[in-house]
Amino acid sequence: MKRKAQIKGEAVVPAEILEQAKRSISTDRLKKPGKCSVCGGETSGPSAEALCWVCRRLKISAWREIEQQAPAQE
């Protein structure tokens, strides 16, 4: 039993949009992780503040401490 030859239909996505998407994915993969601006460690991904996950957690915990101390001082 042989399979029927599949007929190629119209492309759902235009070729130029498909190529643009492929290029954007390939540039994301080529980007090397940056270095943390505080400790010099490897950053996890593109972010505005260039912090590794440890320094980012320390920053968040420092914000929480400041928020908890502010009502007590008032």
Residue pairs with C-beta under 8 A, 6 or more apart in sequence:
11 18
31 46
33 42
33 43
33 44
33 45
34 42
34 43
34 50
35 41
35 42
35 43
35 50
36 42
36 43
36 50
36 51
36 52
36 55
37 49
37 50
37 51
38 51
38 52
38 55
39 52
39 54
39 55
41 52
41 54
41 55
42 52
43 50
43 51
43 52
44 52
44 53
49 56
51 59
